Amino acid sequence: MKYLFPFLISLVLLLQAAVTTASTHSQYRVVRQLGELNGIALHCRRIDETRRMKRAMVETLPKIKALGDLFDQASHERFLSLSGGEGTCPLRSEFKQQIVAAIEELRGQFSVELEVEEEPVVDNAPIDGRYLLMNHHGQAITDEDFRGNFQIIAFGYTHCPDICPTSLAVISMAMEILGDESKRIQPLFVTIDPTRDTAEVLSNYVGFFHPRIIGLTGSTEFVERAARNFKVRYEKVVNEGIVPTVTGWITPPRFT
């Protein structure tokens, strides 16, 4: 009997571990599923659906970086596969049903109190607005080149699975709506990941959204200077065995 009790304790612990592992697997599966749906929504430029899924993620998930990374990775992979011509946009009614089902499952898998993240410190000083970068044609560009025009400046990076393509899709739709009036506006996409976002990469990326959008890159020093001038905060996160990612507070597109 004295040997039976420790055995039972070990068996209970093993069963608890198995249940926890299965639960974790289900949680990661539904996060990835929602990420893939988000990639489809981004490709099809269904911005309302993208916002709906993002809101569900924020309201439901605990602040665990691995979950956010999984969602971003799944979104990015699906977005790129569709951009390469491997699929078409699904019917809106069917797609909405898939999203609703995925969000309901997400909420069923996670029932935790969310931790409140510390908000970034707000700097009320005016934006500098100056930059010296290189466009996706390899030409030097400064803010002086667009004097007399409105500039819409969005900071981001091509591996960004959510905010960046959403912002560019919105800019693209605004340009189409404005028609001839859009000639007075110059949209710019400044990468904060110049190591991977070369001129060629940027050219292919911004060209998908609208022919008037210009991609800007440059040396790390010049990109950091431009970001500081526009009060954009970001950092590069490197995890062992994982492709480096760039994260931080990316500001919405600015008008200058």
URZI-V40291 format. One line per field, one symbol per residue. burial: 1 if it has 24 or more other C-alpha atoms within 12 Angstrom, else 0. Layout:
burial = ???
This chain:
burial = 0000000000000000000000000011011111111111111111101100110111011100001111111111111101100000000000010110011011101100000000000000000011111111000010100000001111111111111111111111011000000000111111111100111011101111110111111110011111110111110000000000111001111101
